[in-house]
Amino acid sequence: MIGVTDLESYLASFDGEPGYLDWAAFGPLSPAVRSEAQGDTELLGSGRRTSIDLVADHVREARELVAELIGGDVSQVVLQPSTTYGLMHAIYGLAGGLMLGRGEFPSLTVAASRAAEALGSLQLQWLDPADGLITPDLVRDALTDDTRAVAVSLVDFRTGYRTDLEALRDVIGDRLLIVDAVQGFGMVDVDYLAADVVCGHGYKWLRAGRGTGFAWFSDRALERIAPVLSGFRGVDGDLPLDAVPGPADSAQAFSISGADTLAAARLATALREVVDVGVAAIEAELTARASDVMFFADRYEVPVVTPRAPERRAGIVTLEPAPQDAAPLAASLANHGLTVTTRAGRLRVAPHVGTGADTLRLFGDALAAFASTRVW
């Protein structure tokens, strides 16, 4: 069981200035990650083989921690430069019908379109619901005999809607389920084993910085997805010289070149923090912070499009003010020193578990100032 001290230490590690509410876009690096990166940089500057090997061992550590959080085997995990790389490996290796939402983050839609155009073996089955939510019922009604895989975000980047992976698995049966988990990995306690491919990145909620991506492939995925984008590191054994062996039987097949060991060190450090605290404890705190944001939005009558049920959301709270109010609200938030994402008339507010009362107070003050000048 996780002790109070572990959670308190984790909360105290959020040492940035008040006002940051944009964790869905970028996560300022944690103190532990910054310290590890600085130390490993010095080790790599020594020129000693033992130091180089010590930093390189973070690749193993990061893979093991990803596997632990997913509940799978380390052989099913491969590190990637980003979520997009992992998704491309999965999508380019598919054949048949791939179902996905037209409003998904471009990591999915662009990769799917490029793969279909380049290879000719992939048929895209687009979903375009009016509310943008990819629900199990929507998928059930759209499935065809040609559907071989469904790709979806764990947490929708626009609305904060959290997909029910287990319900999706029940709906799609034996088809592959590919999940972009970047907006929820380590933050919400879900059954990743309901999926077949899980791709994520540590530069948002995990506070690990860029280059810290990863992908997990189930045994079913390893059997059905061809390692089309497999490089020389995607084989078993040592460097393949004077021969071209087949791809590895494990997730290693979905790699191109050697891993960035410094990035792996940052990822491993960030994941260790999550494992030590526990995802369930983190989710409880994140749910509370998102609820705090919703409280102020309701208080000042700013519409919220994010689902209210805690099990259907994570850390993203999306506000959708009246068209004439979007710019004044964004200006008020900026004037009060708050950082959020504004896009297409909506404001995406993304607190983290360590978002303190000072930041929430600023948020409430910004909404109050906006409301005082709003013209009905």
ChimeraX attribute file (.defattr): number of C-alpha atoms within 10 A of each C-alpha:
attribute: neighborCount
match mode: 1-to-1
recipient: residues
	/A:1	6
	/A:2	12
	/A:3	11
	/A:4	11
	/A:5	10
	/A:6	16
	/A:7	20
	/A:8	12
	/A:9	12
	/A:10	18
	/A:11	18
	/A:12	13
	/A:13	14
	/A:14	19
	/A:15	13
	/A:16	13
	/A:17	11
	/A:18	18
	/A:19	22
	/A:20	22
	/A:21	24
	/A:22	22
	/A:23	24
	/A:24	25
	/A:25	17
	/A:26	17
	/A:27	20
	/A:28	21
	/A:29	24
	/A:30	22
	/A:31	15
	/A:32	17
	/A:33	24
	/A:34	16
	/A:35	14
	/A:36	18
	/A:37	20
	/A:38	12
	/A:39	12
	/A:40	20
	/A:41	14
	/A:42	11
	/A:43	18
	/A:44	19
	/A:45	10
	/A:46	12
	/A:47	10
	/A:48	11
	/A:49	10
	/A:50	12
	/A:51	15
	/A:52	17
	/A:53	13
	/A:54	14
	/A:55	22
	/A:56	19
	/A:57	13
	/A:58	21
	/A:59	20
	/A:60	17
	/A:61	19
	/A:62	28
	/A:63	24
	/A:64	21
	/A:65	21
	/A:66	28
	/A:67	19
	/A:68	14
	/A:69	19
	/A:70	21
	/A:71	12
	/A:72	18
	/A:73	16
	/A:74	20
	/A:75	17
	/A:76	23
	/A:77	28
	/A:78	28
	/A:79	32
	/A:80	28
	/A:81	19
	/A:82	21
	/A:83	24
	/A:84	23
	/A:85	22
	/A:86	27
	/A:87	26
	/A:88	21
	/A:89	23
	/A:90	29
	/A:91	26
	/A:92	23
	/A:93	20
	/A:94	25
	/A:95	21
	/A:96	17
	/A:97	21
	/A:98	25
	/A:99	24
	/A:100	23
	/A:101	21
	/A:102	15
	/A:103	19
	/A:104	22
	/A:105	15
	/A:106	12
	/A:107	16
	/A:108	24
	/A:109	18
	/A:110	14
	/A:111	19
	/A:112	24
	/A:113	16
	/A:114	15
	/A:115	21
	/A:116	21
	/A:117	12
	/A:118	10
	/A:119	12
	/A:120	11
	/A:121	15
	/A:122	22
	/A:123	20
	/A:124	18
	/A:125	20
	/A:126	15
	/A:127	18
	/A:128	15
	/A:129	13
	/A:130	6
	/A:131	9
	/A:132	16
	/A:133	20
	/A:134	23
	/A:135	17
	/A:136	19
	/A:137	11
	/A:138	15
	/A:139	18
	/A:140	13
	/A:141	9
	/A:142	13
	/A:143	18
	/A:144	12
	/A:145	7
	/A:146	13
	/A:147	19
	/A:148	21
	/A:149	23
	/A:150	23
	/A:151	23
	/A:152	22
	/A:153	25
	/A:154	27
	/A:155	25
	/A:156	26
	/A:157	20
	/A:158	21
	/A:159	23
	/A:160	26
	/A:161	29
	/A:162	27
	/A:163	22
	/A:164	18
	/A:165	22
	/A:166	15
	/A:167	13
	/A:168	22
	/A:169	19
	/A:170	12
	/A:171	17
	/A:172	18
	/A:173	9
	/A:174	11
	/A:175	17
	/A:176	24
	/A:177	24
	/A:178	27
	/A:179	25
	/A:180	27
	/A:181	21
	/A:182	28
	/A:183	27
	/A:184	27
	/A:185	27
	/A:186	26
	/A:187	25
	/A:188	23
	/A:189	19
	/A:190	20
	/A:191	13
	/A:192	21
	/A:193	17
	/A:194	19
	/A:195	24
	/A:196	22
	/A:197	27
	/A:198	28
	/A:199	29
	/A:200	29
	/A:201	30
	/A:202	30
	/A:203	25
	/A:204	22
	/A:205	28
	/A:206	29
	/A:207	26
	/A:208	30
	/A:209	23
	/A:210	18
	/A:211	22
	/A:212	29
	/A:213	25
	/A:214	27
	/A:215	31
	/A:216	32
	/A:217	28
	/A:218	24
	/A:219	17
	/A:220	14
	/A:221	22
	/A:222	21
	/A:223	11
	/A:224	15
	/A:225	18
	/A:226	19
	/A:227	23
	/A:228	16
	/A:229	16
	/A:230	19
	/A:231	16
	/A:232	19
	/A:233	20
	/A:234	26
	/A:235	23
	/A:236	16
	/A:237	9
	/A:238	8
	/A:239	11
	/A:240	13
	/A:241	8
	/A:242	6
	/A:243	7
	/A:244	9
	/A:245	13
	/A:246	12
	/A:247	21
	/A:248	18
	/A:249	17
	/A:250	20
	/A:251	24
	/A:252	22
	/A:253	25
	/A:254	34
	/A:255	26
	/A:256	16
	/A:257	12
	/A:258	12
	/A:259	18
	/A:260	17
	/A:261	23
	/A:262	21
	/A:263	26
	/A:264	30
	/A:265	25
	/A:266	31
	/A:267	32
	/A:268	26
	/A:269	25
	/A:270	28
	/A:271	26
	/A:272	17
	/A:273	19
	/A:274	23
	/A:275	16
	/A:276	14
	/A:277	21
	/A:278	20
	/A:279	18
	/A:280	16
	/A:281	19
	/A:282	23
	/A:283	22
	/A:284	16
	/A:285	20
	/A:286	25
	/A:287	22
	/A:288	18
	/A:289	25
	/A:290	24
	/A:291	18
	/A:292	17
	/A:293	24
	/A:294	20
	/A:295	13
	/A:296	19
	/A:297	21
	/A:298	12
	/A:299	13
	/A:300	15
	/A:301	12
	/A:302	19
	/A:303	15
	/A:304	20
	/A:305	17
	/A:306	24
	/A:307	17
	/A:308	14
	/A:309	12
	/A:310	17
	/A:311	16
	/A:312	14
	/A:313	24
	/A:314	31
	/A:315	33
	/A:316	32
	/A:317	28
	/A:318	26
	/A:319	22
	/A:320	18
	/A:321	20
	/A:322	12
	/A:323	11
	/A:324	11
	/A:325	18
	/A:326	19
	/A:327	16
	/A:328	17
	/A:329	22
	/A:330	21
	/A:331	15
	/A:332	19
	/A:333	23
	/A:334	15
	/A:335	11
	/A:336	17
	/A:337	17
	/A:338	21
	/A:339	20
	/A:340	21
	/A:341	16
	/A:342	15
	/A:343	10
	/A:344	8
	/A:345	16
	/A:346	22
	/A:347	23
	/A:348	27
	/A:349	26
	/A:350	26
	/A:351	30
	/A:352	27
	/A:353	23
	/A:354	18
	/A:355	24
	/A:356	18
	/A:357	12
	/A:358	12
	/A:359	19
	/A:360	21
	/A:361	14
	/A:362	17
	/A:363	27
	/A:364	21
	/A:365	16
	/A:366	22
	/A:367	22
	/A:368	18
	/A:369	17
	/A:370	19
	/A:371	19
	/A:372	9
	/A:373	10
	/A:374	12
	/A:375	8
	/A:376	5
